[in-house]
Amino acid sequence: MAKRATYHVTPRSDGRWNVKQAGAGRASDTAKTQGKAVERARELASGNPRSQVVIHRPNGRIREEHTYGSDPHPPDG
């Protein structure tokens, strides 16, 4: 089964937001607002059959996660 592509939306020290794929050396994109960065991360994730977007708070902690495509561990019920 193909590995999941994970995109992180993280704050930068200059107040902007990075969109970075896990394991990448540099950001895929940057945005002025978290909302725009999330929008861009979702666009990137939609191009992969299995992907995830992890949105971080300004303090760096995870705020929420979204999984796209076939989830290998779907919730029961």
Distance bins in CASP14 RR format, pairs under 12 A and 6 or more apart:
PFRMAT RR
TARGET T0000
AUTHOR 0000-0000-0000
RMODE 2
METHOD distances of the structure
MODEL  1
1 49 0 0 0 0 0 1 0 0 0 0 0
1 50 1 0 0 1 0 0 0 0 0 0 0
1 69 0 0 0 0 0 1 0 0 0 0 0
1 70 0 0 0 0 1 0 0 0 0 0 0
1 71 0 0 0 0 0 1 0 0 0 0 0
1 72 1 0 0 1 0 0 0 0 0 0 0
1 73 0 0 0 0 0 1 0 0 0 0 0
2 48 0 0 0 0 1 0 0 0 0 0 0
2 49 1 0 0 1 0 0 0 0 0 0 0
2 50 1 0 1 0 0 0 0 0 0 0 0
2 51 0 0 0 0 0 1 0 0 0 0 0
2 69 0 0 0 0 0 1 0 0 0 0 0
2 70 0 0 0 0 1 0 0 0 0 0 0
2 72 0 0 0 0 0 1 0 0 0 0 0
3 21 0 0 0 0 0 1 0 0 0 0 0
3 22 0 0 0 0 1 0 0 0 0 0 0
3 23 0 0 0 0 0 1 0 0 0 0 0
3 48 0 0 0 0 1 0 0 0 0 0 0
3 49 0 0 0 0 0 1 0 0 0 0 0
3 50 1 0 0 1 0 0 0 0 0 0 0
3 51 0 0 0 0 0 1 0 0 0 0 0
3 52 0 0 0 0 0 1 0 0 0 0 0
3 72 0 0 0 0 0 1 0 0 0 0 0
4 21 0 0 0 0 0 1 0 0 0 0 0
4 22 0 0 0 0 1 0 0 0 0 0 0
4 45 0 0 0 0 1 0 0 0 0 0 0
4 48 1 0 0 1 0 0 0 0 0 0 0
4 49 0 0 0 0 1 0 0 0 0 0 0
4 50 1 0 1 0 0 0 0 0 0 0 0
4 51 1 0 0 1 0 0 0 0 0 0 0
4 52 1 0 1 0 0 0 0 0 0 0 0
4 53 0 0 0 0 0 1 0 0 0 0 0
4 54 0 0 0 0 0 1 0 0 0 0 0
4 65 0 0 0 0 0 1 0 0 0 0 0
4 66 0 0 0 0 0 1 0 0 0 0 0
4 67 1 0 0 1 0 0 0 0 0 0 0
4 68 0 0 0 0 1 0 0 0 0 0 0
4 69 0 0 0 0 1 0 0 0 0 0 0
4 70 0 0 0 0 1 0 0 0 0 0 0
4 71 0 0 0 0 1 0 0 0 0 0 0
4 72 0 0 0 0 1 0 0 0 0 0 0
4 73 0 0 0 0 0 1 0 0 0 0 0
5 20 0 0 0 0 0 1 0 0 0 0 0
5 21 1 0 0 1 0 0 0 0 0 0 0
5 22 1 0 0 1 0 0 0 0 0 0 0
5 23 0 0 0 0 0 1 0 0 0 0 0
5 24 0 0 0 0 0 1 0 0 0 0 0
5 28 0 0 0 0 0 1 0 0 0 0 0
5 41 0 0 0 0 0 1 0 0 0 0 0
5 44 1 0 0 1 0 0 0 0 0 0 0
5 45 1 0 0 1 0 0 0 0 0 0 0
5 46 0 0 0 0 0 1 0 0 0 0 0
5 47 0 0 0 0 1 0 0 0 0 0 0
5 48 1 0 1 0 0 0 0 0 0 0 0
5 49 0 0 0 0 1 0 0 0 0 0 0
5 50 1 0 0 1 0 0 0 0 0 0 0
5 51 1 0 1 0 0 0 0 0 0 0 0
5 52 1 0 0 1 0 0 0 0 0 0 0
5 53 0 0 0 0 1 0 0 0 0 0 0
5 54 0 0 0 0 0 1 0 0 0 0 0
5 67 0 0 0 0 0 1 0 0 0 0 0
5 68 0 0 0 0 1 0 0 0 0 0 0
5 69 0 0 0 0 0 1 0 0 0 0 0
6 19 0 0 0 0 0 1 0 0 0 0 0
6 20 0 0 0 0 1 0 0 0 0 0 0
6 21 1 0 0 1 0 0 0 0 0 0 0
6 22 1 0 1 0 0 0 0 0 0 0 0
6 23 0 0 0 0 1 0 0 0 0 0 0
6 24 0 0 0 0 0 1 0 0 0 0 0
6 28 0 0 0 0 0 1 0 0 0 0 0
6 41 0 0 0 0 1 0 0 0 0 0 0
6 44 0 0 0 0 0 1 0 0 0 0 0
6 45 0 0 0 0 1 0 0 0 0 0 0
6 48 0 0 0 0 1 0 0 0 0 0 0
6 50 0 0 0 0 1 0 0 0 0 0 0
6 51 1 0 0 1 0 0 0 0 0 0 0
6 52 1 0 1 0 0 0 0 0 0 0 0
6 53 1 0 0 1 0 0 0 0 0 0 0
6 54 1 0 0 1 0 0 0 0 0 0 0
6 55 0 0 0 0 0 1 0 0 0 0 0
6 62 0 0 0 0 0 1 0 0 0 0 0
6 65 0 0 0 0 1 0 0 0 0 0 0
6 66 0 0 0 0 0 1 0 0 0 0 0
6 67 0 0 0 0 1 0 0 0 0 0 0
6 68 0 0 0 0 0 1 0 0 0 0 0
7 17 0 0 0 0 0 1 0 0 0 0 0
7 18 0 0 0 0 1 0 0 0 0 0 0
7 19 1 0 1 0 0 0 0 0 0 0 0
7 20 1 0 0 1 0 0 0 0 0 0 0
7 21 1 0 1 0 0 0 0 0 0 0 0
7 22 1 0 0 1 0 0 0 0 0 0 0
7 23 0 0 0 0 0 1 0 0 0 0 0
7 24 0 0 0 0 1 0 0 0 0 0 0
7 27 0 0 0 0 0 1 0 0 0 0 0
7 28 1 0 0 1 0 0 0 0 0 0 0
7 29 0 0 0 0 1 0 0 0 0 0 0
7 37 0 0 0 0 1 0 0 0 0 0 0
7 38 0 0 0 0 1 0 0 0 0 0 0
7 39 0 0 0 0 0 1 0 0 0 0 0
7 40 0 0 0 0 1 0 0 0 0 0 0
7 41 1 0 1 0 0 0 0 0 0 0 0
7 42 0 0 0 0 1 0 0 0 0 0 0
7 43 0 0 0 0 1 0 0 0 0 0 0
7 44 1 0 1 0 0 0 0 0 0 0 0
7 45 1 0 1 0 0 0 0 0 0 0 0
7 46 0 0 0 0 0 1 0 0 0 0 0
7 47 0 0 0 0 0 1 0 0 0 0 0
7 48 0 0 0 0 1 0 0 0 0 0 0
7 51 1 0 0 1 0 0 0 0 0 0 0
7 52 1 0 0 1 0 0 0 0 0 0 0
7 53 1 0 1 0 0 0 0 0 0 0 0
7 54 1 0 0 1 0 0 0 0 0 0 0
7 55 0 0 0 0 1 0 0 0 0 0 0
7 56 0 0 0 0 0 1 0 0 0 0 0
7 65 0 0 0 0 0 1 0 0 0 0 0
7 66 0 0 0 0 1 0 0 0 0 0 0
7 67 0 0 0 0 0 1 0 0 0 0 0
7 68 0 0 0 0 1 0 0 0 0 0 0
8 17 0 0 0 0 0 1 0 0 0 0 0
8 18 1 0 0 1 0 0 0 0 0 0 0
8 19 1 0 0 1 0 0 0 0 0 0 0
8 20 1 0 1 0 0 0 0 0 0 0 0
8 21 1 0 0 1 0 0 0 0 0 0 0
8 22 1 0 0 1 0 0 0 0 0 0 0
8 23 0 0 0 0 1 0 0 0 0 0 0
8 24 0 0 0 0 1 0 0 0 0 0 0
8 27 0 0 0 0 1 0 0 0 0 0 0
8 28 0 0 0 0 1 0 0 0 0 0 0
8 29 0 0 0 0 0 1 0 0 0 0 0
8 37 0 0 0 0 1 0 0 0 0 0 0
8 38 0 0 0 0 0 1 0 0 0 0 0
8 40 0 0 0 0 0 1 0 0 0 0 0
8 41 1 0 0 1 0 0 0 0 0 0 0
8 44 0 0 0 0 0 1 0 0 0 0 0
8 45 0 0 0 0 0 1 0 0 0 0 0
8 51 0 0 0 0 0 1 0 0 0 0 0
8 52 0 0 0 0 1 0 0 0 0 0 0
8 53 0 0 0 0 1 0 0 0 0 0 0
8 54 1 0 1 0 0 0 0 0 0 0 0
8 55 0 0 0 0 1 0 0 0 0 0 0
8 56 1 0 0 1 0 0 0 0 0 0 0
8 60 0 0 0 0 1 0 0 0 0 0 0
8 62 0 0 0 0 1 0 0 0 0 0 0
8 63 0 0 0 0 0 1 0 0 0 0 0
8 64 0 0 0 0 0 1 0 0 0 0 0
8 65 0 0 0 0 1 0 0 0 0 0 0
8 66 0 0 0 0 0 1 0 0 0 0 0
9 16 0 0 0 0 0 1 0 0 0 0 0
9 17 1 0 1 0 0 0 0 0 0 0 0
9 18 1 0 0 1 0 0 0 0 0 0 0
9 19 1 0 1 0 0 0 0 0 0 0 0
9 20 0 0 0 0 1 0 0 0 0 0 0
9 21 0 0 0 0 0 1 0 0 0 0 0
9 22 0 0 0 0 0 1 0 0 0 0 0
9 27 0 0 0 0 0 1 0 0 0 0 0
9 28 0 0 0 0 0 1 0 0 0 0 0
9 29 0 0 0 0 1 0 0 0 0 0 0
9 30 0 0 0 0 0 1 0 0 0 0 0
9 31 0 0 0 0 1 0 0 0 0 0 0
9 33 0 0 0 0 0 1 0 0 0 0 0
9 34 1 0 0 1 0 0 0 0 0 0 0
9 35 0 0 0 0 1 0 0 0 0 0 0
9 36 0 0 0 0 1 0 0 0 0 0 0
9 37 1 0 1 0 0 0 0 0 0 0 0
9 38 1 0 1 0 0 0 0 0 0 0 0
9 39 0 0 0 0 1 0 0 0 0 0 0
9 40 0 0 0 0 1 0 0 0 0 0 0
9 41 1 0 1 0 0 0 0 0 0 0 0
9 42 0 0 0 0 1 0 0 0 0 0 0
9 44 0 0 0 0 0 1 0 0 0 0 0
9 45 0 0 0 0 0 1 0 0 0 0 0
9 52 0 0 0 0 0 1 0 0 0 0 0
9 53 1 0 0 1 0 0 0 0 0 0 0
9 54 1 0 0 1 0 0 0 0 0 0 0
9 55 1 0 1 0 0 0 0 0 0 0 0
9 56 1 0 0 1 0 0 0 0 0 0 0
9 57 0 0 0 0 0 1 0 0 0 0 0
9 58 0 0 0 0 0 1 0 0 0 0 0
9 60 0 0 0 0 0 1 0 0 0 0 0
9 62 0 0 0 0 0 1 0 0 0 0 0
9 63 0 0 0 0 1 0 0 0 0 0 0
9 64 0 0 0 0 1 0 0 0 0 0 0
9 65 0 0 0 0 0 1 0 0 0 0 0
9 66 0 0 0 0 0 1 0 0 0 0 0
10 16 0 0 0 0 0 1 0 0 0 0 0
10 17 1 0 0 1 0 0 0 0 0 0 0
10 18 1 0 1 0 0 0 0 0 0 0 0
10 19 0 0 0 0 1 0 0 0 0 0 0
10 20 1 0 0 1 0 0 0 0 0 0 0
10 21 0 0 0 0 0 1 0 0 0 0 0
10 22 0 0 0 0 0 1 0 0 0 0 0
10 27 0 0 0 0 1 0 0 0 0 0 0
10 28 0 0 0 0 0 1 0 0 0 0 0
10 29 0 0 0 0 0 1 0 0 0 0 0
10 30 0 0 0 0 0 1 0 0 0 0 0
10 31 0 0 0 0 0 1 0 0 0 0 0
10 34 0 0 0 0 1 0 0 0 0 0 0
10 37 0 0 0 0 1 0 0 0 0 0 0
10 38 0 0 0 0 0 1 0 0 0 0 0
10 41 0 0 0 0 0 1 0 0 0 0 0
10 53 0 0 0 0 0 1 0 0 0 0 0
10 54 0 0 0 0 1 0 0 0 0 0 0
10 55 0 0 0 0 1 0 0 0 0 0 0
10 56 1 0 1 0 0 0 0 0 0 0 0
10 57 0 0 0 0 1 0 0 0 0 0 0
10 58 0 0 0 0 1 0 0 0 0 0 0
10 59 0 0 0 0 0 1 0 0 0 0 0
10 60 1 0 0 1 0 0 0 0 0 0 0
10 61 0 0 0 0 0 1 0 0 0 0 0
10 62 0 0 0 0 0 1 0 0 0 0 0
10 63 0 0 0 0 0 1 0 0 0 0 0
11 17 1 0 1 0 0 0 0 0 0 0 0
11 18 1 0 0 1 0 0 0 0 0 0 0
11 19 0 0 0 0 0 1 0 0 0 0 0
11 20 0 0 0 0 0 1 0 0 0 0 0
11 27 0 0 0 0 0 1 0 0 0 0 0
11 30 0 0 0 0 0 1 0 0 0 0 0
11 31 0 0 0 0 0 1 0 0 0 0 0
11 32 0 0 0 0 0 1 0 0 0 0 0
11 33 0 0 0 0 0 1 0 0 0 0 0
11 34 1 0 0 1 0 0 0 0 0 0 0
11 35 0 0 0 0 0 1 0 0 0 0 0
11 37 0 0 0 0 1 0 0 0 0 0 0
11 55 0 0 0 0 0 1 0 0 0 0 0
11 56 1 0 0 1 0 0 0 0 0 0 0
11 57 1 0 0 1 0 0 0 0 0 0 0
11 58 1 0 1 0 0 0 0 0 0 0 0
11 59 0 0 0 0 1 0 0 0 0 0 0
11 60 1 0 0 1 0 0 0 0 0 0 0
11 61 0 0 0 0 0 1 0 0 0 0 0
11 63 0 0 0 0 0 1 0 0 0 0 0
12 18 1 0 1 0 0 0 0 0 0 0 0
12 19 0 0 0 0 0 1 0 0 0 0 0
12 20 0 0 0 0 0 1 0 0 0 0 0
12 27 0 0 0 0 1 0 0 0 0 0 0
12 29 0 0 0 0 0 1 0 0 0 0 0
12 30 1 0 0 1 0 0 0 0 0 0 0
12 31 0 0 0 0 1 0 0 0 0 0 0
12 32 0 0 0 0 0 1 0 0 0 0 0
12 33 0 0 0 0 0 1 0 0 0 0 0
12 34 0 0 0 0 0 1 0 0 0 0 0
12 37 0 0 0 0 1 0 0 0 0 0 0
12 56 0 0 0 0 0 1 0 0 0 0 0
12 58 0 0 0 0 0 1 0 0 0 0 0
12 60 0 0 0 0 0 1 0 0 0 0 0
13 58 0 0 0 0 0 1 0 0 0 0 0
13 60 0 0 0 0 0 1 0 0 0 0 0
14 30 0 0 0 0 1 0 0 0 0 0 0
14 31 0 0 0 0 0 1 0 0 0 0 0
14 32 0 0 0 0 0 1 0 0 0 0 0
15 30 0 0 0 0 1 0 0 0 0 0 0
15 31 0 0 0 0 0 1 0 0 0 0 0
15 32 0 0 0 0 1 0 0 0 0 0 0
15 33 0 0 0 0 1 0 0 0 0 0 0
15 34 0 0 0 0 1 0 0 0 0 0 0
15 37 0 0 0 0 0 1 0 0 0 0 0
15 58 0 0 0 0 1 0 0 0 0 0 0
16 27 0 0 0 0 1 0 0 0 0 0 0
16 29 0 0 0 0 0 1 0 0 0 0 0
16 30 1 0 1 0 0 0 0 0 0 0 0
16 31 1 0 0 1 0 0 0 0 0 0 0
16 32 1 0 1 0 0 0 0 0 0 0 0
16 33 0 0 0 0 1 0 0 0 0 0 0
16 34 0 0 0 0 1 0 0 0 0 0 0
16 35 0 0 0 0 0 1 0 0 0 0 0
16 36 0 0 0 0 1 0 0 0 0 0 0
16 37 0 0 0 0 1 0 0 0 0 0 0
16 58 0 0 0 0 0 1 0 0 0 0 0
17 27 0 0 0 0 1 0 0 0 0 0 0
17 28 0 0 0 0 0 1 0 0 0 0 0
17 29 0 0 0 0 1 0 0 0 0 0 0
17 30 1 0 0 1 0 0 0 0 0 0 0
17 31 1 0 1 0 0 0 0 0 0 0 0
17 32 1 0 0 1 0 0 0 0 0 0 0
17 33 1 0 0 1 0 0 0 0 0 0 0
17 34 1 0 1 0 0 0 0 0 0 0 0
17 35 1 0 0 1 0 0 0 0 0 0 0
17 36 1 0 0 1 0 0 0 0 0 0 0
17 37 1 1 0 0 0 0 0 0 0 0 0
17 38 0 0 0 0 1 0 0 0 0 0 0
17 39 0 0 0 0 0 1 0 0 0 0 0
17 40 0 0 0 0 1 0 0 0 0 0 0
17 41 0 0 0 0 1 0 0 0 0 0 0
17 55 0 0 0 0 1 0 0 0 0 0 0
17 56 0 0 0 0 1 0 0 0 0 0 0
17 57 0 0 0 0 0 1 0 0 0 0 0
17 58 0 0 0 0 1 0 0 0 0 0 0
17 60 0 0 0 0 0 1 0 0 0 0 0
17 63 0 0 0 0 0 1 0 0 0 0 0
18 24 0 0 0 0 0 1 0 0 0 0 0
18 25 0 0 0 0 0 1 0 0 0 0 0
18 26 0 0 0 0 1 0 0 0 0 0 0
18 27 1 0 1 0 0 0 0 0 0 0 0
18 28 0 0 0 0 1 0 0 0 0 0 0
18 29 1 0 0 1 0 0 0 0 0 0 0
18 30 1 0 1 0 0 0 0 0 0 0 0
18 31 0 0 0 0 1 0 0 0 0 0 0
18 32 0 0 0 0 0 1 0 0 0 0 0
18 34 0 0 0 0 0 1 0 0 0 0 0
18 36 0 0 0 0 0 1 0 0 0 0 0
18 37 1 0 0 1 0 0 0 0 0 0 0
18 38 0 0 0 0 0 1 0 0 0 0 0
18 40 0 0 0 0 0 1 0 0 0 0 0
18 41 0 0 0 0 1 0 0 0 0 0 0
18 54 0 0 0 0 0 1 0 0 0 0 0
18 55 0 0 0 0 0 1 0 0 0 0 0
18 56 0 0 0 0 1 0 0 0 0 0 0
18 60 0 0 0 0 0 1 0 0 0 0 0
19 26 0 0 0 0 0 1 0 0 0 0 0
19 27 1 0 0 1 0 0 0 0 0 0 0
19 28 1 0 1 0 0 0 0 0 0 0 0
19 29 1 0 1 0 0 0 0 0 0 0 0
19 30 1 0 0 1 0 0 0 0 0 0 0
19 31 1 0 0 1 0 0 0 0 0 0 0
19 33 0 0 0 0 0 1 0 0 0 0 0
19 34 0 0 0 0 0 1 0 0 0 0 0
19 35 0 0 0 0 0 1 0 0 0 0 0
19 36 0 0 0 0 1 0 0 0 0 0 0
19 37 1 0 1 0 0 0 0 0 0 0 0
19 38 0 0 0 0 1 0 0 0 0 0 0
19 39 0 0 0 0 1 0 0 0 0 0 0
19 40 1 0 1 0 0 0 0 0 0 0 0
19 41 1 0 1 0 0 0 0 0 0 0 0
19 42 0 0 0 0 1 0 0 0 0 0 0
19 43 0 0 0 0 1 0 0 0 0 0 0
19 44 1 0 0 1 0 0 0 0 0 0 0
19 45 0 0 0 0 1 0 0 0 0 0 0
19 53 0 0 0 0 1 0 0 0 0 0 0
19 54 0 0 0 0 0 1 0 0 0 0 0
19 55 0 0 0 0 0 1 0 0 0 0 0
19 56 0 0 0 0 0 1 0 0 0 0 0
20 26 1 0 0 1 0 0 0 0 0 0 0
20 27 1 0 1 0 0 0 0 0 0 0 0
20 28 1 0 0 1 0 0 0 0 0 0 0
20 29 0 0 0 0 1 0 0 0 0 0 0
20 30 0 0 0 0 1 0 0 0 0 0 0
20 31 0 0 0 0 0 1 0 0 0 0 0
20 37 0 0 0 0 1 0 0 0 0 0 0
20 40 0 0 0 0 0 1 0 0 0 0 0
20 41 0 0 0 0 1 0 0 0 0 0 0
20 44 0 0 0 0 0 1 0 0 0 0 0
20 53 0 0 0 0 0 1 0 0 0 0 0
20 54 0 0 0 0 0 1 0 0 0 0 0
20 56 0 0 0 0 0 1 0 0 0 0 0
21 27 0 0 0 0 1 0 0 0 0 0 0
21 28 1 0 1 0 0 0 0 0 0 0 0
21 29 0 0 0 0 0 1 0 0 0 0 0
21 40 0 0 0 0 0 1 0 0 0 0 0
21 41 0 0 0 0 1 0 0 0 0 0 0
21 44 1 0 0 1 0 0 0 0 0 0 0
21 45 0 0 0 0 1 0 0 0 0 0 0
21 47 0 0 0 0 0 1 0 0 0 0 0
21 48 0 0 0 0 1 0 0 0 0 0 0
21 51 0 0 0 0 1 0 0 0 0 0 0
21 52 0 0 0 0 0 1 0 0 0 0 0
21 53 0 0 0 0 0 1 0 0 0 0 0
21 54 0 0 0 0 0 1 0 0 0 0 0
22 28 0 0 0 0 0 1 0 0 0 0 0
22 41 0 0 0 0 0 1 0 0 0 0 0
22 44 0 0 0 0 0 1 0 0 0 0 0
22 45 0 0 0 0 0 1 0 0 0 0 0
22 51 0 0 0 0 0 1 0 0 0 0 0
22 52 0 0 0 0 1 0 0 0 0 0 0
22 53 0 0 0 0 0 1 0 0 0 0 0
22 54 0 0 0 0 1 0 0 0 0 0 0
24 44 0 0 0 0 0 1 0 0 0 0 0
27 37 0 0 0 0 1 0 0 0 0 0 0
27 40 0 0 0 0 0 1 0 0 0 0 0
27 41 0 0 0 0 0 1 0 0 0 0 0
27 44 0 0 0 0 0 1 0 0 0 0 0
28 37 0 0 0 0 0 1 0 0 0 0 0
28 40 1 0 0 1 0 0 0 0 0 0 0
28 41 0 0 0 0 1 0 0 0 0 0 0
28 43 0 0 0 0 0 1 0 0 0 0 0
28 44 1 0 0 1 0 0 0 0 0 0 0
28 45 0 0 0 0 0 1 0 0 0 0 0
28 53 0 0 0 0 0 1 0 0 0 0 0
29 36 0 0 0 0 1 0 0 0 0 0 0
29 37 1 0 0 1 0 0 0 0 0 0 0
29 38 0 0 0 0 0 1 0 0 0 0 0
29 39 0 0 0 0 0 1 0 0 0 0 0
29 40 1 0 1 0 0 0 0 0 0 0 0
29 41 0 0 0 0 1 0 0 0 0 0 0
29 42 0 0 0 0 0 1 0 0 0 0 0
29 43 0 0 0 0 1 0 0 0 0 0 0
29 44 1 0 0 1 0 0 0 0 0 0 0
30 36 0 0 0 0 1 0 0 0 0 0 0
30 37 1 0 0 1 0 0 0 0 0 0 0
30 40 0 0 0 0 1 0 0 0 0 0 0
30 41 0 0 0 0 0 1 0 0 0 0 0
31 37 1 1 0 0 0 0 0 0 0 0 0
31 38 0 0 0 0 1 0 0 0 0 0 0
31 39 1 0 0 1 0 0 0 0 0 0 0
31 40 1 0 0 1 0 0 0 0 0 0 0
31 41 0 0 0 0 1 0 0 0 0 0 0
31 43 0 0 0 0 0 1 0 0 0 0 0
32 39 0 0 0 0 0 1 0 0 0 0 0
32 40 0 0 0 0 0 1 0 0 0 0 0
33 39 0 0 0 0 1 0 0 0 0 0 0
33 40 0 0 0 0 0 1 0 0 0 0 0
33 58 0 0 0 0 0 1 0 0 0 0 0
34 40 0 0 0 0 0 1 0 0 0 0 0
34 41 0 0 0 0 0 1 0 0 0 0 0
34 53 0 0 0 0 0 1 0 0 0 0 0
34 55 1 0 0 1 0 0 0 0 0 0 0
34 56 0 0 0 0 1 0 0 0 0 0 0
34 57 0 0 0 0 1 0 0 0 0 0 0
34 58 0 0 0 0 1 0 0 0 0 0 0
34 60 0 0 0 0 0 1 0 0 0 0 0
34 63 0 0 0 0 1 0 0 0 0 0 0
34 64 0 0 0 0 0 1 0 0 0 0 0
35 41 0 0 0 0 1 0 0 0 0 0 0
35 42 0 0 0 0 1 0 0 0 0 0 0
35 53 0 0 0 0 0 1 0 0 0 0 0
35 55 0 0 0 0 1 0 0 0 0 0 0
35 63 0 0 0 0 0 1 0 0 0 0 0
36 42 0 0 0 0 0 1 0 0 0 0 0
36 43 0 0 0 0 0 1 0 0 0 0 0
37 43 0 0 0 0 0 1 0 0 0 0 0
37 44 0 0 0 0 0 1 0 0 0 0 0
37 53 0 0 0 0 1 0 0 0 0 0 0
37 54 0 0 0 0 0 1 0 0 0 0 0
37 55 0 0 0 0 1 0 0 0 0 0 0
37 56 0 0 0 0 1 0 0 0 0 0 0
37 58 0 0 0 0 0 1 0 0 0 0 0
38 44 0 0 0 0 0 1 0 0 0 0 0
38 45 0 0 0 0 0 1 0 0 0 0 0
38 53 1 0 0 1 0 0 0 0 0 0 0
38 54 0 0 0 0 0 1 0 0 0 0 0
38 55 1 0 1 0 0 0 0 0 0 0 0
38 56 0 0 0 0 0 1 0 0 0 0 0
38 63 0 0 0 0 1 0 0 0 0 0 0
38 64 0 0 0 0 1 0 0 0 0 0 0
38 65 0 0 0 0 0 1 0 0 0 0 0
38 66 0 0 0 0 1 0 0 0 0 0 0
39 45 0 0 0 0 0 1 0 0 0 0 0
39 46 0 0 0 0 0 1 0 0 0 0 0
39 53 0 0 0 0 0 1 0 0 0 0 0
39 55 0 0 0 0 0 1 0 0 0 0 0
40 46 0 0 0 0 0 1 0 0 0 0 0
40 53 0 0 0 0 1 0 0 0 0 0 0
40 55 0 0 0 0 0 1 0 0 0 0 0
41 47 0 0 0 0 0 1 0 0 0 0 0
41 48 0 0 0 0 0 1 0 0 0 0 0
41 51 0 0 0 0 1 0 0 0 0 0 0
41 52 0 0 0 0 1 0 0 0 0 0 0
41 53 1 0 1 0 0 0 0 0 0 0 0
41 54 0 0 0 0 1 0 0 0 0 0 0
41 55 1 0 0 1 0 0 0 0 0 0 0
41 56 0 0 0 0 0 1 0 0 0 0 0
41 64 0 0 0 0 0 1 0 0 0 0 0
41 65 0 0 0 0 0 1 0 0 0 0 0
41 66 0 0 0 0 1 0 0 0 0 0 0
41 68 0 0 0 0 0 1 0 0 0 0 0
42 48 0 0 0 0 0 1 0 0 0 0 0
42 51 0 0 0 0 1 0 0 0 0 0 0
42 52 0 0 0 0 0 1 0 0 0 0 0
42 53 1 0 1 0 0 0 0 0 0 0 0
42 54 0 0 0 0 0 1 0 0 0 0 0
42 55 0 0 0 0 1 0 0 0 0 0 0
42 66 1 0 0 1 0 0 0 0 0 0 0
42 67 0 0 0 0 0 1 0 0 0 0 0
42 68 0 0 0 0 1 0 0 0 0 0 0
43 51 0 0 0 0 0 1 0 0 0 0 0
43 53 0 0 0 0 1 0 0 0 0 0 0
43 68 0 0 0 0 0 1 0 0 0 0 0
44 51 1 0 0 1 0 0 0 0 0 0 0
44 52 0 0 0 0 0 1 0 0 0 0 0
44 53 0 0 0 0 1 0 0 0 0 0 0
44 68 0 0 0 0 0 1 0 0 0 0 0
45 51 1 1 0 0 0 0 0 0 0 0 0
45 52 1 0 0 1 0 0 0 0 0 0 0
45 53 1 0 1 0 0 0 0 0 0 0 0
45 54 0 0 0 0 0 1 0 0 0 0 0
45 55 0 0 0 0 0 1 0 0 0 0 0
45 65 0 0 0 0 0 1 0 0 0 0 0
45 66 1 0 0 1 0 0 0 0 0 0 0
45 67 0 0 0 0 1 0 0 0 0 0 0
45 68 1 0 1 0 0 0 0 0 0 0 0
45 69 0 0 0 0 1 0 0 0 0 0 0
46 52 0 0 0 0 0 1 0 0 0 0 0
46 53 0 0 0 0 1 0 0 0 0 0 0
46 66 0 0 0 0 0 1 0 0 0 0 0
46 68 1 0 0 1 0 0 0 0 0 0 0
46 69 0 0 0 0 1 0 0 0 0 0 0
47 53 0 0 0 0 0 1 0 0 0 0 0
47 68 0 0 0 0 1 0 0 0 0 0 0
47 69 0 0 0 0 1 0 0 0 0 0 0
48 67 0 0 0 0 0 1 0 0 0 0 0
48 68 1 0 0 1 0 0 0 0 0 0 0
48 69 0 0 0 0 1 0 0 0 0 0 0
48 70 0 0 0 0 0 1 0 0 0 0 0
49 67 0 0 0 0 0 1 0 0 0 0 0
49 68 0 0 0 0 1 0 0 0 0 0 0
49 69 1 0 0 1 0 0 0 0 0 0 0
49 70 1 0 0 1 0 0 0 0 0 0 0
49 71 0 0 0 0 0 1 0 0 0 0 0
50 67 0 0 0 0 1 0 0 0 0 0 0
50 68 1 0 0 1 0 0 0 0 0 0 0
50 69 1 0 1 0 0 0 0 0 0 0 0
50 70 1 0 1 0 0 0 0 0 0 0 0
50 71 1 0 0 1 0 0 0 0 0 0 0
50 72 1 0 0 1 0 0 0 0 0 0 0
50 73 0 0 0 0 0 1 0 0 0 0 0
51 65 0 0 0 0 0 1 0 0 0 0 0
51 66 0 0 0 0 1 0 0 0 0 0 0
51 67 1 0 0 1 0 0 0 0 0 0 0
51 68 1 0 1 0 0 0 0 0 0 0 0
51 69 1 0 0 1 0 0 0 0 0 0 0
51 70 0 0 0 0 0 1 0 0 0 0 0
51 71 0 0 0 0 0 1 0 0 0 0 0
52 62 0 0 0 0 0 1 0 0 0 0 0
52 64 0 0 0 0 0 1 0 0 0 0 0
52 65 1 0 0 1 0 0 0 0 0 0 0
52 66 1 0 0 1 0 0 0 0 0 0 0
52 67 1 0 1 0 0 0 0 0 0 0 0
52 68 1 0 0 1 0 0 0 0 0 0 0
52 69 0 0 0 0 1 0 0 0 0 0 0
52 70 0 0 0 0 0 1 0 0 0 0 0
52 71 0 0 0 0 1 0 0 0 0 0 0
52 72 0 0 0 0 0 1 0 0 0 0 0
52 73 0 0 0 0 0 1 0 0 0 0 0
53 62 0 0 0 0 0 1 0 0 0 0 0
53 63 0 0 0 0 0 1 0 0 0 0 0
53 64 0 0 0 0 1 0 0 0 0 0 0
53 65 1 0 0 1 0 0 0 0 0 0 0
53 66 1 0 1 0 0 0 0 0 0 0 0
53 67 0 0 0 0 1 0 0 0 0 0 0
53 68 1 0 0 1 0 0 0 0 0 0 0
53 69 0 0 0 0 0 1 0 0 0 0 0
54 60 0 0 0 0 0 1 0 0 0 0 0
54 61 0 0 0 0 0 1 0 0 0 0 0
54 62 1 0 0 1 0 0 0 0 0 0 0
54 63 0 0 0 0 1 0 0 0 0 0 0
54 64 1 0 0 1 0 0 0 0 0 0 0
54 65 1 0 1 0 0 0 0 0 0 0 0
54 66 0 0 0 0 1 0 0 0 0 0 0
54 67 0 0 0 0 1 0 0 0 0 0 0
55 61 0 0 0 0 0 1 0 0 0 0 0
55 62 1 0 0 1 0 0 0 0 0 0 0
55 63 1 0 1 0 0 0 0 0 0 0 0
55 64 1 0 1 0 0 0 0 0 0 0 0
55 65 1 0 0 1 0 0 0 0 0 0 0
55 66 1 0 0 1 0 0 0 0 0 0 0
56 62 1 0 1 0 0 0 0 0 0 0 0
56 63 1 0 0 1 0 0 0 0 0 0 0
56 64 0 0 0 0 1 0 0 0 0 0 0
56 65 0 0 0 0 0 1 0 0 0 0 0
57 63 1 0 1 0 0 0 0 0 0 0 0
57 64 0 0 0 0 1 0 0 0 0 0 0
65 71 0 0 0 0 0 1 0 0 0 0 0
67 73 0 0 0 0 1 0 0 0 0 0 0
67 74 0 0 0 0 1 0 0 0 0 0 0
67 75 0 0 0 0 0 1 0 0 0 0 0
END
